[in-house]
Amino acid sequence: MTERKIWRLIACASHDASTNMAIDEAILEARLLGVVPNTLRTYLFAPSAISIGYAQDLSMDMLGCARQRGFDVVRRPTGGRAVLHHGDLTYSFVGSTEDGTLSSSVNTSYRQICSGLQYAMERLGITLQLGSGQGEYKQHQDCFAATTTADLHIDGKKIIGSAQVRRRGALLQHGSILLDQDQSLMPEILGASLPMDSQVKPVRHANLFEAAGRTFSILELEAALSAGFEQAFQVTFNVGPLSDCEQELSARLRQRYQLLASCD
């Protein structure tokens, strides 16, 4: 019987936007150095934030509106469109493309990682489908306005949006799992026109709590994600902290993310 590989789970914690992005990138760099195993992490944003894609161009009016409403703004190391981190749970997964874990194909690796998310949601009583298509997505500033092959949805409504960055023999994929996010908040921040009838709210996305008919604690969500990835990859997770190397890297990277945010 083949012994299962041991991967690392970093327990959920809350950080500001720059710190969260710095930690994700530090884990990726440490994985490239070979000093940490493949790692799954969950986290929250405090204060709530909007993260924008690495190459995305948002207007100063939109960024100013977000900041006036008390949201941090940060530029992600990954691509994609703007994500509102409020009423959601964020996951990140760092894995090797050289140890046989993940495919060198971008599309295939998305499917591999999303299968872990699908197994996780099945444990919570929710069946998710992988999205298709890319064209419509590029016409929107809002990540959750359209679904791509990197995303998961319920009956056409996106509930998990994900993005990747690849560096040599490893990748970082992270994404937002919507729990109970107000349907109109992100469109309002981005300046989208809403129906005049105040009783009508556009159904922009799916929310996990609504779809499941109950709420889940962060511990329940984290346990489901861990078990889902274990099932998808046939591995075992051990809970562990950031290494000294990652802590040092993230402290340096945080300053860069703060500078990028001030320049947007």
N, C-alpha and C positions, 0 to 999 in steps of 0.2 A: 504493500500500500504506500503510495507516494505521500510524503509528508507535506502538509500545507505550508505555503509561504506565510511569513509573519509580516504584516503591514502595520502601519501606525495610524491610530485615530487620535486626533487632537480635539479635546472636549470643547464644547461650545463656550464662547466668551464674547463679550461686547467690547468693541474698540471704535475709535473714530475712523473716518474713511481712509485717511492717509496711512494709518497704522495697519488697517486690514489689508490694503493693497500691498504694503511693504512686506507684511508677513507672508502673503501668498508668493510674492516674487522671491523672497529669501528661501522659502521651502524649495522652490524650483531650482535655484542656484545651488543649494545644498545637495539636492538630488543629483544634479549634474556632476558635483564633486564626489559623489558616491559615499557621502558621510551619513545619509539618512535613507530609510526605505521609502517605498511608495506610501503616500500619505493622504488620508481623507480628513478634512477639517470642516467644521460648521461654525458659523459666527453670525453676530448681529451688529448693526451699526448704531452707535450712540455718540452724537445725535444721529437721527435719520439722515439719509444722504441720497444724492443722485450720482451714480457713476456713469461716465460716458466712455464710449469706445476709444481705443487707442488713436484712431485716425478720424474720429467724428468731429464735425465742426458745428458747434451750437452757437447761436447768436448771444451776444452780451445781454440782450433783454431777457432771454430765457434763463441764462445763468444768474442774472441779477434777481429775477423773480424767485428762483429757488432759494437763493441766499436770504432774501427778504423774509421768506416764510420759515427760516430757521434750519434749512437743510444744508449740510455739507455738500460740496461738489468735488469730485475726484476723477482724474482720468485713469482708466484701467490699463493694465499691461496687455489685456486682450482686446480683440476687436468687437464689432457689434455696435448696437445703438444704445441710447440712454435707458438706464434702469433706475427705478425708484426703490430705494431700500427702506421701506416703511411698511409694516404689516407683512413682513416676509422673513424667511430664513435663507441665508446664503450658505452654499456649500463650495468647497474647492477640493479638487483632486489633482495631485501631482504624481505622475507615473513615468516609467521608463519606456521608451520605444525600442530599446536595445536588448532588454532581458526577456523578450518574448511575451511581455504583459500586454502591450498595446500595439496595434497595427501602425505602420508608417503611413498608411492612408488616413487622411484627415477625416473623410466621411465614415470610414470603418471605425476609427477610434471614437468618434462621437457616438456611434451606435453601441459600441462596447460599454462606454461609461454611462450612457443613457439607460442601458439595460439594468445597471445597478440601481438607478433612480426608479425605474419601472418596478423592479422587484420590491424596492422599499415601499413604494406607494401601494402595491398590492397587499402588503402586510397591514396597511391602514384601511384597506377596503376600497381602494381607488384603482381603476384600470386606466392607464395613460397610453396614448398613441404617439408615435414619432411623427413629427411634421414632415412636410415635403415642400420643395420649391424654394427659390431664393429671390426672384425678381421683385415681387411686391415689397419685400422687407426693406430693400434699399431706398424705397420712396418715403420711408417714415423716419422720424427722429426717435420715436418711442419703440423700444425693444419689443414691448408686448402688443404692438399694433398689428403684427403679422407673425406667422409661424414658419420656421425654416426646418431643414433636416437636422439641425442641432437642438431642436426644441421639442417639448412634450406638451400635449394638449388633451383636453376632454371635449369631445364633440366639436372640434374646431376652435375652441377657446384655449389659448395658451395658459399654462399654469406653471411651467418651469422653462425659463430661458437661459441658455448657456453659451459660452464663448471660450475660445482657446488661444493660447500662444505656445509656440514651439521653439525650443532652442536645442540645437544639436540632437542629443539622444534622449530628450525628455520633453514632456509637455505639462502645461497647467491648464486645466479646464475648471472654470467656476461658473456659478449661476445662481439665480434667484428663484426660490420656491415661494409662490404667493400663498399666504395664509389667510389674511382677512383685510386685504388692501382695498381702500375706497376706490370705486370704479372711476370716479371723476377727477381724482386728485392729480394724477400725472397729466391728463389732457389740459387741466387748468394751468398747471405750471408751464406747459409747453405752448400755451396760448391757443389751443384748439377751440373752435367754436362748438358750443354745446346747445342742445335743443332749448327753445324758449320755455317749454313746459317744464316747470321745476319738478313735476312729479315723475318725469321720465329721465332715467339715468342710462347712458350708453353702457352696454355690457362689453367692456373692453377685454376682459380676461376671466379666467376661472379662479376661484379661491378654494384652497384645500378644505378649510373648515366648513364652508358651505356645501361643497361637493360630498364631503363625508357625513354631513349632518351632525357633527360634533367638533369640539376643539381638542387639540392635542398639546401636551406639555412639550417643552423643548427636549426634555429627556426622552419622551416617547418618540419624537421625530428623529433624534440622534440615534436611538437604538434601531429604528426602522432603517435608516440610511446605512448604518454599519452592517446590519444583517443583509440588506439588499446587495451591497457591494461584495460581501463575503460569498453570497450565492452566485453572483455574476462571475466572479473571478476565482472562486474556489480557494479562498485564502482565509486567514484568521487575523483579526485586528487586536492589537494590544494598545491600550490607552497610554499615551506618553506626551511629555512636554516638548516644546521647542528645544533644540540643542543649543549649546553655547554659540556655535557658529551661526545658526539662524537668528539668534537674538542680536548678535553683533551686526549681521547683514541687515536685518530689518530696521535697526536703529539708524543706520546710514541711509537706507532707502527711503525711510519715512521723511527725511528732510527733502529729498528730491520730489516726492509726491506732494508735499506741502508747497514747494516752489512751483510745481506744475499747476496746482490748483489756483495759486495766486495769479498766474499768468493767463489763465483761461478767460 
